[in-house]
Amino acid sequence: MALSRGEGKLKKAILDLERMKAITLFLQESFEHGEPVDIEIAKTELEDLVDKFAEVFGDQVAPQQLETARRDPEYFLRLIDLARATLIKK
């Protein structure tokens, strides 16, 4: 059975969030165990991910939450989980 356009967009959004979560978990390892250069690279990657998240879900979170997420991968993981839960409820 084919997905409707709305179902397809929802499925893609959920998959995008799962991808962001996987990447963030990987980056978190660099924050916790990486060399200084690895940590700097991880910071840049995290900021880029949060920016992508904000493009789609920025209207659902406060600007302060996005700023915190740019510095704290654990916090960003919580935002991802909240966004995913919101999508699943639709």
Backbone as CSV, one residue per row, in Angstrom:
resi,resn,N_x,N_y,N_z,CA_x,CA_y,CA_z,C_x,C_y,C_z
1,MET,0.844,-1.179,0.000,0.000,0.000,0.000,0.892,1.246,0.000
2,ALA,0.614,2.160,-0.862,1.411,3.383,-0.991,1.053,4.360,0.131
3,LEU,2.052,5.115,0.541,1.837,6.145,1.549,1.232,7.381,0.899
4,SER,0.333,8.044,1.626,-0.176,9.316,1.138,0.940,10.341,1.239
5,ARG,0.760,11.467,0.598,1.787,12.519,0.637,2.077,12.941,2.074
6,GLY,1.037,13.112,2.884,1.221,13.505,4.282,1.946,12.444,5.086
7,GLU,1.595,11.178,4.841,2.267,10.086,5.550,3.734,9.994,5.143
8,GLY,4.008,10.237,3.865,5.382,10.201,3.382,6.225,11.298,4.014
9,LYS,5.655,12.496,4.142,6.383,13.602,4.771,6.628,13.312,6.249
10,LEU,5.642,12.732,6.909,5.779,12.388,8.318,6.867,11.331,8.503
11,LYS,6.841,10.314,7.669,7.852,9.253,7.740,9.251,9.833,7.510
12,LYS,9.385,10.730,6.541,10.683,11.351,6.261,11.149,12.178,7.446
13,ALA,10.249,12.936,8.058,10.617,13.764,9.210,11.092,12.889,10.370
14,ILE,10.415,11.778,10.598,10.821,10.867,11.670,12.185,10.264,11.357
15,LEU,12.400,9.853,10.120,13.702,9.301,9.730,14.810,10.348,9.855
16,ASP,14.514,11.589,9.491,15.500,12.667,9.645,15.881,12.852,11.113
17,LEU,14.892,12.801,11.999,15.166,12.923,13.429,16.006,11.754,13.936
18,GLU,15.690,10.555,13.474,16.465,9.380,13.889,17.909,9.491,13.407
19,ARG,18.099,10.016,12.214,19.449,10.224,11.676,20.198,11.264,12.520
20,MET,19.512,12.360,12.860,20.129,13.390,13.706,20.519,12.812,15.054
21,LYS,19.663,11.966,15.598,19.946,11.368,16.901,21.187,10.476,16.819
22,ALA,21.268,9.661,15.784,22.423,8.773,15.629,23.723,9.578,15.499
23,ILE,23.685,10.629,14.716,24.878,11.463,14.539,25.249,12.145,15.859
24,THR,24.240,12.634,16.577,24.500,13.305,17.849,25.111,12.342,18.862
25,LEU,24.628,11.109,18.895,25.218,10.112,19.794,26.685,9.874,19.447
26,PHE,26.986,9.833,18.167,28.369,9.676,17.733,29.204,10.884,18.156
27,LEU,28.664,12.086,17.962,29.384,13.305,18.346,29.609,13.373,19.853
28,GLN,28.642,12.865,20.592,28.748,12.887,22.047,30.002,12.131,22.514
29,GLU,30.345,11.065,21.817,31.574,10.333,22.130,32.794,11.235,21.974
30,SER,32.806,12.044,20.937,33.923,12.975,20.733,33.991,14.008,21.846
31,PHE,32.825,14.503,22.283,32.804,15.473,23.378,33.366,14.855,24.655
32,GLU,33.046,13.594,24.881,33.430,12.953,26.135,34.841,12.369,26.114
33,HIS,35.294,11.886,24.951,36.557,11.145,24.918,37.537,11.629,23.856
34,GLY,37.188,12.678,23.144,38.022,13.098,22.027,39.167,14.017,22.428
35,GLU,40.092,14.118,21.516,41.176,15.080,21.642,40.594,16.478,21.398
36,PRO,41.301,17.521,21.797,40.771,18.889,21.601,40.332,19.174,20.168
37,VAL,41.078,18.725,19.183,40.689,18.981,17.790,39.392,18.238,17.457
38,ASP,39.216,17.037,18.008,37.982,16.283,17.790,36.783,16.994,18.410
39,ILE,37.007,17.573,19.574,35.934,18.286,20.257,35.512,19.514,19.458
40,GLU,36.463,20.229,18.898,36.137,21.409,18.076,35.335,21.006,16.834
41,ILE,35.737,19.922,16.202,35.000,19.426,15.033,33.591,19.011,15.450
42,ALA,33.479,18.328,16.581,32.166,17.893,17.068,31.269,19.095,17.372
43,LYS,31.848,20.165,17.927,31.052,21.371,18.209,30.465,21.943,16.925
44,THR,31.281,22.025,15.892,30.814,22.554,14.611,29.724,21.670,14.021
45,GLU,29.934,20.367,14.083,28.935,19.425,13.558,27.623,19.529,14.331
46,LEU,27.719,19.660,15.656,26.509,19.779,16.478,25.756,21.058,16.125
47,GLU,26.473,22.149,15.979,25.824,23.408,15.609,25.105,23.276,14.267
48,ASP,25.732,22.606,13.309,25.104,22.397,12.001,23.834,21.554,12.125
49,LEU,23.899,20.517,12.942,22.717,19.664,13.142,21.572,20.442,13.789
50,VAL,21.904,21.244,14.785,20.867,22.042,15.451,20.252,23.031,14.460
51,ASP,21.065,23.600,13.594,20.535,24.506,12.570,19.565,23.777,11.646
52,LYS,19.904,22.552,11.238,18.993,21.761,10.391,17.704,21.440,11.140
53,PHE,17.843,21.090,12.403,16.675,20.820,13.246,15.783,22.056,13.308
54,ALA,16.406,23.220,13.497,15.660,24.471,13.633,14.890,24.823,12.365
55,GLU,15.419,24.439,11.202,14.727,24.715,9.943,13.350,24.059,9.920
56,VAL,13.248,22.883,10.507,11.992,22.139,10.469,11.173,22.319,11.743
57,PHE,11.837,22.308,12.885,11.129,22.290,14.167,11.333,23.558,14.994
58,GLY,11.967,24.561,14.420,12.269,25.784,15.155,11.058,26.487,15.723
59,ASP,9.913,26.312,15.090,8.696,26.959,15.586,8.127,26.241,16.805
60,GLN,8.666,25.073,17.132,8.154,24.290,18.258,9.014,24.415,19.515
61,VAL,10.151,25.088,19.386,11.051,25.253,20.534,11.460,26.720,20.653
62,ALA,11.825,27.096,21.857,12.245,28.471,22.108,13.674,28.684,21.602
63,PRO,13.991,29.916,21.209,15.355,30.209,20.768,16.409,29.828,21.811
64,GLN,16.083,30.000,23.090,17.021,29.640,24.152,17.295,28.139,24.153
65,GLN,16.274,27.349,23.828,16.466,25.900,23.769,17.429,25.529,22.638
66,LEU,17.300,26.205,21.516,18.198,25.935,20.404,19.628,26.333,20.754
67,GLU,19.779,27.456,21.445,21.123,27.879,21.852,21.747,26.870,22.812
68,THR,20.966,26.378,23.750,21.472,25.370,24.679,21.836,24.097,23.923
69,ALA,21.002,23.702,22.979,21.256,22.487,22.201,22.540,22.602,21.383
70,ARG,22.882,23.797,20.946,24.120,23.992,20.169,25.369,23.697,21.001
71,ARG,25.251,23.787,22.318,26.399,23.558,23.205,26.334,22.225,23.942
72,ASP,25.158,21.629,24.004,24.955,20.460,24.867,24.295,19.323,24.082
73,PRO,25.074,18.325,23.662,24.489,17.247,22.866,23.402,16.466,23.617
74,GLU,23.538,16.332,24.924,22.516,15.622,25.710,21.179,16.368,25.646
75,TYR,21.240,17.672,25.752,20.030,18.492,25.659,19.421,18.375,24.265
76,PHE,20.273,18.390,23.246,19.776,18.257,21.878,19.085,16.909,21.675
77,LEU,19.622,15.857,22.266,18.972,14.547,22.168,17.566,14.589,22.764
78,ARG,17.397,15.321,23.849,16.064,15.455,24.447,15.109,16.198,23.507
79,LEU,15.610,17.255,22.859,14.759,17.979,21.904,14.352,17.076,20.739
80,ILE,15.289,16.282,20.261,14.982,15.349,19.172,13.890,14.378,19.611
81,ASP,14.036,13.813,20.806,13.037,12.867,21.304,11.673,13.519,21.457
82,LEU,11.641,14.756,21.932,10.358,15.467,22.062,9.719,15.719,20.698
83,ALA,10.528,16.136,19.733,10.002,16.382,18.384,9.469,15.087,17.777
84,ARG,10.194,14.007,17.972,9.761,12.705,17.433,8.442,12.272,18.078
85,ALA,8.341,12.425,19.400,7.110,12.053,20.086,5.933,12.876,19.593
86,THR,6.170,14.148,19.333,5.119,15.019,18.802,4.659,14.546,17.431
87,LEU,5.603,14.161,16.589,5.251,13.684,15.243,4.476,12.379,15.296
88,ILE,4.863,11.490,16.176,4.213,10.182,16.260,2.774,10.333,16.721
89,LYS,2.500,11.326,17.560,1.144,11.549,18.059,0.201,12.072,16.989
90,LYS,0.747,12.608,15.909,-0.096,13.188,14.842,-0.844,12.116,14.092
